């Protein structure tokens, strides 16, 4: 009789990164869905925000960060930023041997599965919209789906400043929802990991109008869980631990905002020197 193999456990951490606090939406979903997994989150506040930057700049930043995370013996890396996913995911998968998961494909597939009338809207940063990666991903999943892409860059600054529930967010989202529903979309993809932090305001603005909202944080966590299971990379059963937090600058600013957004107390972040200190403003404040 063949022996029954015990499930393998891999306790190496999962690396997650973004330019700021937006990727905490992905981190929170991973922590909730995979409580036994060790998580290391890196916020590149030295270069925040990524959205207005040239794609080659964002690609270089992302590849350097992934190289650092891989050097920490991570078993999988999540690019918890739509702009960085659009700019660097392909190059990163060619360069590194660990599985690398972006946030665009999971959200695009979920939108295609959700839409009933074949009209999907995507709101994102300017960099993500200009890349057309959501359009490509949605069309690859179903060429018959129409896509309306809108750049709403001000929302990132609103979230980072802790004003996600404020009147400025409501005014911007109100105009966006009017345009989206006027076009006839029945599905909205939140194409920036900062945007799920605006859900309370968005729900209030919708005021009963039917619009299925796709949260890329949830869909990405689902994909990570599947990859871990298929490749037998899961940590198995074990105690839940808080994520390790790293920043490239402004640890105090990160801590103040992260404490409000994550929903529970987080450890103090460690500053990592990935860039020339002369180009980083507020590295230790």
C-alpha positions as CSV (number, residue, x, y, z in Angstrom):
1,X,0.0,0.0,0.0
2,X,1.4,3.4,-1.1
3,X,2.4,5.7,1.7
4,X,0.3,8.9,2.0
5,X,2.5,11.9,1.6
6,X,2.1,14.6,4.2
7,X,1.3,18.1,2.8
8,X,4.4,20.1,2.3
9,X,4.8,23.4,4.1
10,X,6.8,26.4,2.9
11,X,7.2,29.0,5.6
12,X,9.1,31.5,3.5
13,X,7.4,34.9,3.2
14,X,5.3,36.3,0.4
15,X,6.6,39.7,-0.8
16,X,4.1,42.5,-1.6
17,X,4.9,46.0,-2.8
18,X,3.3,49.3,-3.9
19,X,4.3,52.9,-4.1
20,X,2.4,53.8,-0.9
21,X,-0.4,52.6,1.3
22,X,-2.7,51.4,-1.5
23,X,-1.3,48.0,-1.7
24,X,-2.4,47.5,1.9
25,X,-5.8,46.6,0.5
26,X,-4.1,43.6,-1.2
27,X,-2.0,42.8,2.0
28,X,-5.2,42.9,4.1
29,X,-7.0,40.4,1.8
30,X,-3.9,38.1,1.8
31,X,-3.7,38.3,5.6
32,X,-7.4,37.5,6.0
33,X,-7.5,34.7,3.4
34,X,-4.1,33.2,4.3
35,X,-3.5,33.9,8.0
36,X,-0.7,31.4,8.4
37,X,1.4,33.0,5.6
38,X,4.3,35.4,6.5
39,X,3.9,38.6,4.6
40,X,6.5,41.3,3.8
41,X,5.2,44.6,2.5
42,X,7.4,47.3,0.9
43,X,6.1,50.8,0.2
44,X,8.3,52.8,-2.1
45,X,7.4,56.3,-0.7
46,X,10.6,57.6,-2.1
47,X,9.0,57.6,-5.5
48,X,5.3,58.0,-4.7
49,X,3.1,58.3,-6.7
50,X,3.9,56.0,-9.6
51,X,0.8,56.9,-11.6
52,X,2.2,60.1,-13.3
53,X,5.7,58.7,-14.0
54,X,7.0,57.3,-17.2
55,X,6.6,53.6,-17.6
56,X,10.4,53.0,-17.9
57,X,10.9,54.7,-14.6
58,X,8.2,52.6,-12.9
59,X,9.7,49.4,-14.5
60,X,13.1,50.2,-13.1
61,X,11.7,50.9,-9.6
62,X,9.7,47.7,-9.6
63,X,12.5,45.5,-10.8
64,X,14.8,46.8,-8.1
65,X,12.2,46.2,-5.4
66,X,11.4,42.7,-6.6
67,X,15.2,42.0,-6.6
68,X,15.3,43.1,-3.0
69,X,12.3,41.0,-2.0
70,X,13.7,38.0,-3.8
71,X,16.9,38.5,-1.8
72,X,14.8,38.2,1.3
73,X,14.0,34.6,0.2
74,X,10.4,35.3,-0.7
75,X,8.5,32.4,-2.3
76,X,6.2,34.6,-4.3
77,X,5.9,38.3,-5.1
78,X,2.7,40.3,-5.5
79,X,2.9,43.5,-7.5
80,X,0.2,45.3,-5.5
81,X,0.1,48.3,-7.8
82,X,-1.7,48.5,-11.2
83,X,0.8,51.0,-12.6
84,X,3.7,48.8,-11.7
85,X,1.9,45.7,-13.0
86,X,1.4,47.4,-16.3
87,X,5.0,48.6,-16.5
88,X,7.0,45.7,-15.2
89,X,5.2,42.4,-14.8
90,X,6.4,40.9,-18.1
91,X,10.0,42.0,-17.6
92,X,9.9,40.7,-14.0
93,X,8.7,37.3,-15.0
94,X,11.5,37.0,-17.5
95,X,14.1,38.0,-14.9
96,X,13.1,36.2,-11.7
97,X,12.4,32.6,-11.0
98,X,9.8,33.0,-8.2
99,X,6.1,33.3,-9.2
100,X,5.1,36.9,-9.6
101,X,1.5,38.0,-9.5
102,X,0.1,41.3,-10.8
103,X,-3.3,42.8,-10.0
104,X,-4.6,43.5,-13.6
105,X,-5.3,40.0,-14.9
106,X,-7.3,38.8,-11.9
107,X,-9.5,41.9,-11.9
108,X,-10.0,41.8,-15.7
109,X,-11.1,38.1,-15.6
110,X,-13.5,38.9,-12.7
111,X,-15.0,41.8,-14.6
112,X,-15.6,39.6,-17.7
113,X,-17.3,37.0,-15.5
114,X,-19.5,39.6,-13.8
115,X,-20.7,41.7,-16.7
116,X,-24.2,40.9,-18.0
117,X,-24.4,43.5,-20.8
118,X,-20.7,43.3,-22.0
119,X,-19.8,46.9,-20.9
120,X,-17.0,47.3,-18.3
121,X,-15.6,50.5,-17.0
122,X,-12.1,50.7,-15.4
123,X,-10.9,53.6,-13.3
124,X,-7.2,53.9,-12.7
125,X,-4.2,56.2,-12.6
126,X,-3.0,57.9,-15.8
127,X,-0.1,55.4,-16.1
128,X,-2.4,52.4,-16.0
129,X,-4.9,53.9,-18.4
130,X,-2.2,54.9,-20.9
131,X,-0.7,51.4,-20.9
132,X,-4.1,49.9,-22.0
133,X,-3.2,46.8,-20.1
134,X,-6.7,46.4,-18.7
135,X,-8.2,46.7,-22.2
136,X,-5.8,44.0,-23.4
137,X,-6.5,41.7,-20.5
138,X,-10.3,42.1,-20.7
139,X,-10.3,41.7,-24.5
140,X,-8.1,38.6,-24.1
141,X,-10.6,37.1,-21.7
142,X,-13.6,38.0,-23.9
143,X,-13.0,40.1,-27.2
144,X,-16.7,41.0,-27.2
145,X,-16.6,43.1,-24.1
146,X,-16.5,46.9,-24.4
147,X,-14.2,48.8,-22.1
148,X,-14.3,52.4,-20.9
149,X,-11.1,53.4,-19.3
150,X,-11.0,56.6,-17.1
151,X,-8.0,58.0,-15.3
152,X,-8.8,59.5,-11.9
153,X,-5.4,60.3,-10.5
154,X,-6.6,62.6,-7.7
155,X,-8.1,59.7,-5.8
156,X,-4.7,58.3,-4.9
157,X,-3.7,61.5,-3.1
158,X,-7.1,61.7,-1.4
159,X,-6.6,58.2,0.0
160,X,-3.0,58.8,1.0
161,X,-4.1,62.0,2.9
162,X,-6.7,60.0,4.8
163,X,-9.7,61.7,3.1
164,X,-11.3,58.7,1.5
165,X,-14.6,59.4,3.3
166,X,-14.5,63.2,2.6
167,X,-16.5,65.5,0.3
168,X,-13.7,65.8,-2.3
169,X,-13.7,62.0,-2.8
170,X,-17.5,62.0,-3.1
171,X,-17.5,64.9,-5.6
172,X,-15.0,63.1,-7.9
173,X,-16.6,59.7,-7.6
174,X,-20.0,61.2,-8.3
175,X,-18.8,62.6,-11.6
176,X,-17.1,59.3,-12.5
177,X,-20.2,57.2,-11.7
178,X,-22.4,59.6,-13.8
179,X,-20.1,59.1,-16.8
180,X,-19.8,55.3,-16.3
181,X,-23.6,54.7,-15.9
182,X,-24.3,57.2,-18.7
183,X,-22.1,55.1,-21.0
184,X,-24.1,52.0,-19.9
185,X,-21.5,50.0,-18.0
186,X,-22.9,47.5,-15.5
187,X,-19.4,46.6,-14.1
188,X,-16.7,48.8,-12.6
189,X,-13.1,47.7,-12.0
190,X,-11.3,49.6,-9.3
191,X,-8.0,49.6,-11.3
192,X,-5.8,51.0,-8.6
193,X,-5.1,49.3,-5.3
194,X,-5.8,52.6,-3.5
195,X,-9.4,52.7,-4.7
196,X,-11.0,49.9,-2.6
197,X,-10.4,52.2,0.3
198,X,-13.0,54.5,-1.2
199,X,-15.7,51.8,-1.2
200,X,-17.8,53.4,1.5
201,X,-17.9,56.7,-0.4
202,X,-18.5,54.9,-3.7
203,X,-21.5,52.9,-2.3
204,X,-22.9,56.2,-1.0
205,X,-22.5,57.9,-4.4
206,X,-24.1,55.0,-6.2
207,X,-27.3,55.5,-4.1
208,X,-28.9,52.3,-5.4
209,X,-27.8,52.4,-9.0
210,X,-26.8,49.0,-10.2
211,X,-23.1,48.7,-10.8
212,X,-21.0,45.5,-9.9
213,X,-17.8,46.7,-8.4
214,X,-14.6,44.6,-8.9
215,X,-12.0,44.9,-6.2
216,X,-8.6,43.9,-7.5
217,X,-7.4,43.2,-4.0
218,X,-9.9,40.4,-3.5
219,X,-9.3,38.9,-6.9
220,X,-5.6,39.0,-6.5
221,X,-5.7,37.3,-3.1
222,X,-7.8,34.6,-4.6
223,X,-5.2,34.0,-7.4
224,X,-2.3,33.9,-4.9
225,X,-4.1,31.3,-2.8
226,X,-4.7,29.2,-5.9
227,X,-1.0,29.5,-7.0
228,X,0.2,28.5,-3.5
229,X,-2.1,25.4,-3.5
230,X,-1.2,24.3,-7.1
231,X,2.5,24.6,-6.5
232,X,2.4,23.3,-2.9
233,X,3.9,26.5,-1.6
234,X,1.5,27.1,1.3
235,X,2.7,27.5,4.8
236,X,0.2,25.0,6.2
237,X,-1.6,25.5,9.5
238,X,0.1,27.8,11.9
239,X,-0.3,30.9,14.0
240,X,-1.3,34.2,12.4
241,X,1.4,36.8,12.4
242,X,1.4,40.5,11.5
243,X,3.1,41.5,8.3
244,X,6.7,42.9,8.2
245,X,6.6,46.4,6.9
246,X,9.4,48.1,4.9
247,X,9.5,51.6,3.4
248,X,12.0,53.4,1.2
249,X,11.2,56.8,2.8
250,X,8.8,58.6,5.2
251,X,8.1,55.9,7.8
252,X,6.1,58.2,10.1
253,X,3.8,59.2,7.3
254,X,3.3,55.6,6.3
255,X,2.6,54.5,9.9
256,X,0.0,57.2,10.5
257,X,-2.0,56.3,7.3
258,X,-1.5,52.6,7.5
259,X,-2.9,52.4,11.0
260,X,-6.1,54.0,9.9
261,X,-6.5,51.8,6.7
262,X,-5.4,48.3,7.7
263,X,-8.0,47.9,10.4
264,X,-5.6,46.7,13.2
265,X,-2.4,47.7,14.8
266,X,0.7,47.2,12.6
267,X,4.4,47.0,13.5
268,X,6.6,50.1,12.9
269,X,8.1,50.0,9.4
270,X,11.8,49.6,8.7
271,X,13.5,52.0,6.3
272,X,15.4,50.1,3.5
273,X,18.0,51.9,1.4
274,X,17.3,50.9,-2.1
275,X,18.0,54.3,-3.8
276,X,20.6,57.0,-3.7
277,X,19.8,58.9,-0.4
278,X,20.5,62.2,-2.2
279,X,17.3,61.7,-4.3
280,X,15.0,60.7,-1.4
281,X,13.1,63.4,0.4
282,X,12.1,62.7,4.0
283,X,13.8,59.3,4.2
284,X,13.7,59.1,7.9
285,X,10.6,61.2,8.8
